[in-house]
Amino acid sequence: MRLSASFVVALMLFTLSSNVVAHSAMKKSRRMDASSSESEVLNPPVKPKPLWWKSYSRFAYEGVPVVFNGNIVNVEKLEMFKARLESLHHTRSHVLKLRKFLTLDEVTDLSKPLNLDYWRKFKGTEENPHALSLAGIYYQQDQSNILAMDLVLKRLAEYL
C-alpha cells in the first residue's frame, strides 16, 4: 500500500503537534508541583556508589600489576600490588556482610584467602631464589583471586 506524500507529511505534523502539546502539559503540571524542579527532569539523579566501593574503585578497572620480570622484582609495581591487596582485603570484609546480595559462588570467590601477611613482609629486595620462587607462587594465586573478586565487586557496585 502506497501512501501519498501529503498524507505522510500530515501524519508527521500531527505526531509532532501532539508531542508538543503533551510536553507543554507535562511542563505545566511540573510547575504546579512544588516538589519537582526542572533540573531533576533534565539531570536525573545518579545512583551513588556504596561506601565500600570508593576505597577500591581506583583499582577496579586496572589490570593486576606485573611485579616480576623473570627473577627481577619491580619494586614500584610491588607497592601498587600491595596497596591493591590491602584495599581489596578491606573492601571484601565489608561486602561479605551483604550476603543477601551475593550468590554462593560469589561468597566463595570473596572468601578465598589472600597472602596478605606474606606481602606485608616481602620487600622485593630479597636475593634468595627460594624467596623469589615462593613470591612468584603467591603472586599467581593472588592474581587469580583478585580477578575473581574484581568481577564480584564490580557487579555488586552496579547492582546496589
PyRosetta script that sets phi, psi and omega in degrees:
from pyrosetta import init, pose_from_sequence

init()
pose = pose_from_sequence("MRLSASFVVALMLFTLSSNVVAHSAMKKSRRMDASSSESEVLNPPVKPKPLWWKSYSRFAYEGVPVVFNGNIVNVEKLEMFKARLESLHHTRSHVLKLRKFLTLDEVTDLSKPLNLDYWRKFKGTEENPHALSLAGIYYQQDQSNILAMDLVLKRLAEYL")
pose.set_psi(1, 128.2)
pose.set_omega(1, -179.4)
pose.set_phi(2, -99.6)
pose.set_psi(2, 137.5)
pose.set_omega(2, 177.2)
pose.set_phi(3, -105.3)
pose.set_psi(3, 141.8)
pose.set_omega(3, 179.1)
pose.set_phi(4, -72.8)
pose.set_psi(4, 154.6)
pose.set_omega(4, -178.9)
pose.set_phi(5, -62.5)
pose.set_psi(5, -38.3)
pose.set_omega(5, -179.1)
pose.set_phi(6, -67.2)
pose.set_psi(6, -34.7)
pose.set_omega(6, 177.9)
pose.set_phi(7, -66.5)
pose.set_psi(7, -42.8)
pose.set_omega(7, 179.2)
pose.set_phi(8, -62.9)
pose.set_psi(8, -43.6)
pose.set_omega(8, 179.3)
pose.set_phi(9, -63.9)
pose.set_psi(9, -43.7)
pose.set_omega(9, 179.5)
pose.set_phi(10, -62.5)
pose.set_psi(10, -40.5)
pose.set_omega(10, 178.8)
pose.set_phi(11, -64.4)
pose.set_psi(11, -41.5)
pose.set_omega(11, 178.6)
pose.set_phi(12, -65.1)
pose.set_psi(12, -43.1)
pose.set_omega(12, 178.9)
pose.set_phi(13, -63.6)
pose.set_psi(13, -40.0)
pose.set_omega(13, 178.5)
pose.set_phi(14, -63.3)
pose.set_psi(14, -44.3)
pose.set_omega(14, 179.5)
pose.set_phi(15, -62.7)
pose.set_psi(15, -45.3)
pose.set_omega(15, 179.2)
pose.set_phi(16, -63.4)
pose.set_psi(16, -43.2)
pose.set_omega(16, -178.3)
pose.set_phi(17, -67.4)
pose.set_psi(17, -36.1)
pose.set_omega(17, 178.6)
pose.set_phi(18, -69.7)
pose.set_psi(18, -33.7)
pose.set_omega(18, 175.6)
pose.set_phi(19, -66.6)
pose.set_psi(19, -40.1)
pose.set_omega(19, 179.3)
pose.set_phi(20, -65.2)
pose.set_psi(20, -43.4)
pose.set_omega(20, 179.3)
pose.set_phi(21, -63.5)
pose.set_psi(21, -44.5)
pose.set_omega(21, 179.9)
pose.set_phi(22, -64.3)
pose.set_psi(22, -40.2)
pose.set_omega(22, -179.5)
pose.set_phi(23, -66.3)
pose.set_psi(23, -43.2)
pose.set_omega(23, -180.0)
pose.set_phi(24, -68.1)
pose.set_psi(24, -34.6)
pose.set_omega(24, 176.6)
pose.set_phi(25, -66.1)
pose.set_psi(25, -38.2)
pose.set_omega(25, 178.1)
pose.set_phi(26, -65.2)
pose.set_psi(26, -40.3)
pose.set_omega(26, 178.2)
pose.set_phi(27, -61.8)
pose.set_psi(27, -44.1)
pose.set_omega(27, -179.7)
pose.set_phi(28, -62.7)
pose.set_psi(28, -41.9)
pose.set_omega(28, -179.6)
pose.set_phi(29, -67.4)
pose.set_psi(29, -31.9)
pose.set_omega(29, 177.3)
pose.set_phi(30, -71.0)
pose.set_psi(30, -36.3)
pose.set_omega(30, 178.2)
pose.set_phi(31, -64.2)
pose.set_psi(31, -35.5)
pose.set_omega(31, 179.6)
pose.set_phi(32, -72.5)
pose.set_psi(32, -28.6)
pose.set_omega(32, -179.6)
pose.set_phi(33, -86.0)
pose.set_psi(33, 112.4)
pose.set_omega(33, -175.5)
pose.set_phi(34, -74.0)
pose.set_psi(34, -17.4)
pose.set_omega(34, -175.1)
pose.set_phi(35, -78.9)
pose.set_psi(35, -20.9)
pose.set_omega(35, 179.8)
pose.set_phi(36, -108.0)
pose.set_psi(36, 153.6)
pose.set_omega(36, 178.6)
pose.set_phi(37, -126.4)
pose.set_psi(37, 164.6)
pose.set_omega(37, -178.6)
pose.set_phi(38, -64.3)
pose.set_psi(38, -33.5)
pose.set_omega(38, -178.8)
pose.set_phi(39, -66.7)
pose.set_psi(39, -30.8)
pose.set_omega(39, 177.8)
pose.set_phi(40, -66.6)
pose.set_psi(40, -33.7)
pose.set_omega(40, -179.3)
pose.set_phi(41, -72.8)
pose.set_psi(41, -43.4)
pose.set_omega(41, -177.7)
pose.set_phi(42, -74.9)
pose.set_psi(42, -38.1)
pose.set_omega(42, -178.1)
pose.set_phi(43, -122.7)
pose.set_psi(43, 90.5)
pose.set_omega(43, 179.8)
pose.set_phi(44, -62.6)
pose.set_psi(44, 149.2)
pose.set_omega(44, -177.2)
pose.set_phi(45, -63.8)
pose.set_psi(45, 139.9)
pose.set_omega(45, 178.4)
pose.set_phi(46, -86.4)
pose.set_psi(46, 133.2)
pose.set_omega(46, -179.6)
pose.set_phi(47, -68.7)
pose.set_psi(47, 121.1)
pose.set_omega(47, -178.2)
pose.set_phi(48, -69.9)
pose.set_psi(48, 147.5)
pose.set_omega(48, 177.4)
pose.set_phi(49, -78.9)
pose.set_psi(49, 153.0)
pose.set_omega(49, 177.9)
pose.set_phi(50, -63.1)
pose.set_psi(50, 154.3)
pose.set_omega(50, -178.2)
pose.set_phi(51, -61.4)
pose.set_psi(51, -36.9)
pose.set_omega(51, -179.2)
pose.set_phi(52, -65.0)
pose.set_psi(52, -24.1)
pose.set_omega(52, -178.2)
pose.set_phi(53, -72.6)
pose.set_psi(53, -31.0)
pose.set_omega(53, -175.5)
pose.set_phi(54, -60.2)
pose.set_psi(54, -38.7)
pose.set_omega(54, -178.0)
pose.set_phi(55, -72.9)
pose.set_psi(55, -25.5)
pose.set_omega(55, -176.7)
pose.set_phi(56, -103.0)
pose.set_psi(56, -15.7)
pose.set_omega(56, -172.0)
pose.set_phi(57, -60.0)
pose.set_psi(57, -28.0)
pose.set_omega(57, -179.2)
pose.set_phi(58, -68.7)
pose.set_psi(58, -19.3)
pose.set_omega(58, 178.9)
pose.set_phi(59, -100.6)
pose.set_psi(59, -17.3)
pose.set_omega(59, -166.9)
pose.set_phi(60, -61.1)
pose.set_psi(60, -35.6)
pose.set_omega(60, -174.6)
pose.set_phi(61, -105.6)
pose.set_psi(61, 17.9)
pose.set_omega(61, 176.5)
pose.set_phi(62, -109.3)
pose.set_psi(62, 153.4)
pose.set_omega(62, 174.3)
pose.set_phi(63, -73.5)
pose.set_psi(63, 164.2)
pose.set_omega(63, 177.2)
pose.set_phi(64, -72.0)
pose.set_psi(64, 128.3)
pose.set_omega(64, -178.1)
pose.set_phi(65, -59.0)
pose.set_psi(65, 137.7)
pose.set_omega(65, 177.6)
pose.set_phi(66, -86.2)
pose.set_psi(66, 107.8)
pose.set_omega(66, -173.0)
pose.set_phi(67, -84.5)
pose.set_psi(67, -35.7)
pose.set_omega(67, -172.6)
pose.set_phi(68, -107.5)
pose.set_psi(68, 137.8)
pose.set_omega(68, 170.4)
pose.set_phi(69, -126.1)
pose.set_psi(69, 88.1)
pose.set_omega(69, -171.8)
pose.set_phi(70, 70.6)
pose.set_psi(70, -123.7)
pose.set_omega(70, 177.7)
pose.set_phi(71, -98.5)
pose.set_psi(71, 11.9)
pose.set_omega(71, -179.4)
pose.set_phi(72, -102.2)
pose.set_psi(72, 132.4)
pose.set_omega(72, -179.7)
pose.set_phi(73, -101.5)
pose.set_psi(73, 125.8)
pose.set_omega(73, 174.0)
pose.set_phi(74, -83.9)
pose.set_psi(74, 104.6)
pose.set_omega(74, -172.6)
pose.set_phi(75, -64.4)
pose.set_psi(75, -36.8)
pose.set_omega(75, 179.4)
pose.set_phi(76, -63.4)
pose.set_psi(76, -44.9)
pose.set_omega(76, 178.6)
pose.set_phi(77, -69.8)
pose.set_psi(77, -30.8)
pose.set_omega(77, 176.3)
pose.set_phi(78, -62.3)
pose.set_psi(78, -42.7)
pose.set_omega(78, 178.4)
pose.set_phi(79, -65.1)
pose.set_psi(79, -37.8)
pose.set_omega(79, 176.5)
pose.set_phi(80, -64.4)
pose.set_psi(80, -41.0)
pose.set_omega(80, 179.3)
pose.set_phi(81, -63.8)
pose.set_psi(81, -43.8)
pose.set_omega(81, 178.6)
pose.set_phi(82, -63.2)
pose.set_psi(82, -42.0)
pose.set_omega(82, 178.9)
pose.set_phi(83, -62.9)
pose.set_psi(83, -39.4)
pose.set_omega(83, 178.6)
pose.set_phi(84, -65.4)
pose.set_psi(84, -42.2)
pose.set_omega(84, 178.3)
pose.set_phi(85, -62.7)
pose.set_psi(85, -43.2)
pose.set_omega(85, 178.9)
pose.set_phi(86, -61.2)
pose.set_psi(86, -45.5)
pose.set_omega(86, -179.8)
pose.set_phi(87, -64.9)
pose.set_psi(87, -42.1)
pose.set_omega(87, 178.7)
pose.set_phi(88, -63.8)
pose.set_psi(88, -41.0)
pose.set_omega(88, 178.7)
pose.set_phi(89, -60.9)
pose.set_psi(89, -45.7)
pose.set_omega(89, 179.7)
pose.set_phi(90, -64.9)
pose.set_psi(90, -45.0)
pose.set_omega(90, -176.8)
pose.set_phi(91, -66.2)
pose.set_psi(91, -45.2)
pose.set_omega(91, -176.7)
pose.set_phi(92, -67.8)
pose.set_psi(92, -27.6)
pose.set_omega(92, 176.4)
pose.set_phi(93, -64.6)
pose.set_psi(93, -34.4)
pose.set_omega(93, 176.5)
pose.set_phi(94, -74.3)
pose.set_psi(94, -40.3)
pose.set_omega(94, -176.0)
pose.set_phi(95, -69.1)
pose.set_psi(95, -35.4)
pose.set_omega(95, -179.7)
pose.set_phi(96, -64.4)
pose.set_psi(96, -17.2)
pose.set_omega(96, 175.4)
pose.set_phi(97, -75.4)
pose.set_psi(97, -14.9)
pose.set_omega(97, -178.8)
pose.set_phi(98, -98.4)
pose.set_psi(98, 42.5)
pose.set_omega(98, -173.0)
pose.set_phi(99, -57.1)
pose.set_psi(99, -26.5)
pose.set_omega(99, -177.2)
pose.set_phi(100, -68.5)
pose.set_psi(100, -15.6)
pose.set_omega(100, 178.3)
pose.set_phi(101, -98.7)
pose.set_psi(101, 0.6)
pose.set_omega(101, -175.2)
pose.set_phi(102, -113.0)
pose.set_psi(102, 146.1)
pose.set_omega(102, 172.3)
pose.set_phi(103, -81.4)
pose.set_psi(103, 168.9)
pose.set_omega(103, 179.2)
pose.set_phi(104, -62.9)
pose.set_psi(104, -38.8)
pose.set_omega(104, 178.0)
pose.set_phi(105, -64.4)
pose.set_psi(105, -38.5)
pose.set_omega(105, 179.5)
pose.set_phi(106, -67.9)
pose.set_psi(106, -38.7)
pose.set_omega(106, 176.0)
pose.set_phi(107, -63.0)
pose.set_psi(107, -40.9)
pose.set_omega(107, 178.1)
pose.set_phi(108, -62.5)
pose.set_psi(108, -45.0)
pose.set_omega(108, 179.0)
pose.set_phi(109, -61.9)
pose.set_psi(109, -43.1)
pose.set_omega(109, -179.0)
pose.set_phi(110, -72.2)
pose.set_psi(110, -21.5)
pose.set_omega(110, -178.4)
pose.set_phi(111, -88.3)
pose.set_psi(111, -4.0)
pose.set_omega(111, 179.5)
pose.set_phi(112, -61.8)
pose.set_psi(112, 140.6)
pose.set_omega(112, -177.3)
pose.set_phi(113, -73.2)
pose.set_psi(113, 144.4)
pose.set_omega(113, 171.4)
pose.set_phi(114, -107.7)
pose.set_psi(114, 148.2)
pose.set_omega(114, -179.4)
pose.set_phi(115, -88.2)
pose.set_psi(115, 49.4)
pose.set_omega(115, -173.0)
pose.set_phi(116, -64.3)
pose.set_psi(116, -40.3)
pose.set_omega(116, 179.5)
pose.set_phi(117, -62.6)
pose.set_psi(117, -38.9)
pose.set_omega(117, 178.2)
pose.set_phi(118, -63.7)
pose.set_psi(118, -45.4)
pose.set_omega(118, -176.7)
pose.set_phi(119, -69.1)
pose.set_psi(119, -28.6)
pose.set_omega(119, 177.1)
pose.set_phi(120, -65.1)
pose.set_psi(120, -32.5)
pose.set_omega(120, -179.4)
pose.set_phi(121, -88.0)
pose.set_psi(121, -27.4)
pose.set_omega(121, -175.4)
pose.set_phi(122, -72.8)
pose.set_psi(122, 125.0)
pose.set_omega(122, -177.1)
pose.set_phi(123, -99.2)
pose.set_psi(123, -21.1)
pose.set_omega(123, -178.5)
pose.set_phi(124, 89.8)
pose.set_psi(124, -2.8)
pose.set_omega(124, -179.7)
pose.set_phi(125, -104.6)
pose.set_psi(125, 4.3)
pose.set_omega(125, 179.9)
pose.set_phi(126, -65.3)
pose.set_psi(126, 139.4)
pose.set_omega(126, 179.3)
pose.set_phi(127, -107.4)
pose.set_psi(127, -5.8)
pose.set_omega(127, 179.3)
pose.set_phi(128, -68.6)
pose.set_psi(128, 122.4)
pose.set_omega(128, -179.3)
pose.set_phi(129, -59.8)
pose.set_psi(129, -33.4)
pose.set_omega(129, 179.3)
pose.set_phi(130, -65.3)
pose.set_psi(130, -41.5)
pose.set_omega(130, 179.5)
pose.set_phi(131, -64.0)
pose.set_psi(131, -40.3)
pose.set_omega(131, 178.5)
pose.set_phi(132, -68.8)
pose.set_psi(132, -37.7)
pose.set_omega(132, 178.2)
pose.set_phi(133, -65.2)
pose.set_psi(133, -43.7)
pose.set_omega(133, 178.0)
pose.set_phi(134, -64.0)
pose.set_psi(134, -40.9)
pose.set_omega(134, 177.7)
pose.set_phi(135, -62.6)
pose.set_psi(135, -38.3)
pose.set_omega(135, 177.8)
pose.set_phi(136, -63.7)
pose.set_psi(136, -40.3)
pose.set_omega(136, 178.0)
pose.set_phi(137, -65.6)
pose.set_psi(137, -46.7)
pose.set_omega(137, 179.3)
pose.set_phi(138, -63.7)
pose.set_psi(138, -36.2)
pose.set_omega(138, 178.9)
pose.set_phi(139, -62.6)
pose.set_psi(139, -45.3)
pose.set_omega(139, 179.7)
pose.set_phi(140, -62.7)
pose.set_psi(140, -41.8)
pose.set_omega(140, 178.1)
pose.set_phi(141, -61.8)
pose.set_psi(141, -49.2)
pose.set_omega(141, -176.9)
pose.set_phi(142, -67.9)
pose.set_psi(142, -35.2)
pose.set_omega(142, 178.6)
pose.set_phi(143, -61.3)
pose.set_psi(143, -46.9)
pose.set_omega(143, 179.9)
pose.set_phi(144, -67.5)
pose.set_psi(144, -35.8)
pose.set_omega(144, 177.4)
pose.set_phi(145, -67.5)
pose.set_psi(145, -39.1)
pose.set_omega(145, 178.6)
pose.set_phi(146, -61.7)
pose.set_psi(146, -44.6)
pose.set_omega(146, -178.9)
pose.set_phi(147, -62.9)
pose.set_psi(147, -41.1)
pose.set_omega(147, 178.5)
pose.set_phi(148, -66.6)
pose.set_psi(148, -42.2)
pose.set_omega(148, -179.6)
pose.set_phi(149, -68.3)
pose.set_psi(149, -35.7)
pose.set_omega(149, 177.6)
pose.set_phi(150, -55.7)
pose.set_psi(150, -45.9)
pose.set_omega(150, -179.0)
pose.set_phi(151, -60.4)
pose.set_psi(151, -42.9)
pose.set_omega(151, -179.7)
pose.set_phi(152, -65.6)
pose.set_psi(152, -45.7)
pose.set_omega(152, -177.2)
pose.set_phi(153, -65.8)
pose.set_psi(153, -40.3)
pose.set_omega(153, 178.6)
pose.set_phi(154, -63.8)
pose.set_psi(154, -43.9)
pose.set_omega(154, 179.5)
pose.set_phi(155, -63.0)
pose.set_psi(155, -44.1)
pose.set_omega(155, -178.2)
pose.set_phi(156, -67.4)
pose.set_psi(156, -37.0)
pose.set_omega(156, 178.5)
pose.set_phi(157, -65.2)
pose.set_psi(157, -35.2)
pose.set_omega(157, 177.5)
pose.set_phi(158, -74.3)
pose.set_psi(158, -34.3)
pose.set_omega(158, -175.8)
pose.set_phi(159, -73.4)
pose.set_psi(159, -43.2)
pose.set_omega(159, -175.7)
pose.set_phi(160, -78.4)
pose.dump_pdb("model.pdb")
